[in-house]
Every structure is written in structure tokens, then in C-alpha cells.
Amino acid sequence: QVQLVESGGGLVQAGGSLRLSCAASGRTFSTGAMGWFRQAPGKEREFVAHISWSGGRIDYADSVKGRFTISRDTAKNTGYLQMNSLKPEDTAVYYCAAVTRGSTYYYANSRSYDYWGQGTQVTVSS
């Protein structure tokens, strides 16, 4: 099995920045692409960003494009989400997720991901 643990969430003022980390452990060799999703109270979980295993493909939701940057360090089995110019509407629990390497998936569909972290709260005050 693979375990994912997010960290780096917190309370920040609008316009500020946070960097989320997602540390993978266990059978990390079985993980492929990584994604970040978020869920605000009363809303469905939504796609935020995706990075392929090689890092050669990166995708963002339109709502975060130009403000968030996803990256990964495969040697450290860690993924990152740098969030700049944060807005109150970015407030949510942020989850990292990973796909089983070699599987077919659609990057924006949460059901494509096999492994999930427990989530980290991000709160942006106005």
C-alpha cells in the first residue's frame, strides 16, 4: 500500500502564499501521476492540479491557473503545491492523490486516483 501525508496548510490573508507538501511512503514505486484536489464546505471535491510521473505533463484548473504551481521530487517521493495570490474562495481542505503507475486515468477525475491523503485545511481570510 501507499500512504500519502499532506502538510503545509494553515490560515493566510488574501494575497498571501502557502506551500503544501505531500509525502508518499510504502510501496511508492507503484505510484504514477499525482494530483491535488480540494473540497470546500457544502461543495463537491474539485480538481486543482495534476502532474504526470515524469513531470512532463502538468494541468491546472482554470480557477488556479497562473497562481498555483505543482511540482514533484520523485527522489524524495514528495509532491508540492505552491499557492500564491490566495483568495478567500481558495479556502478548502486540500487533498493530494496518486494514480497507480501504468494505469489509464483522466487527470481531473477524482475516481481515477487510487491513493489519497487525509487532507490539510487551507483558510484564506479577506
Secondary structure by P-SEA (a helix, b strand, c coil): cbbbbbcbbbbbcccbbbbbbbbbccccccccccbbbbbcccccccccccccccccbbbbcccccccbbbbbcccccbbbbbbcccccccccccccccccccccccccccccccccccbbbbbbcc
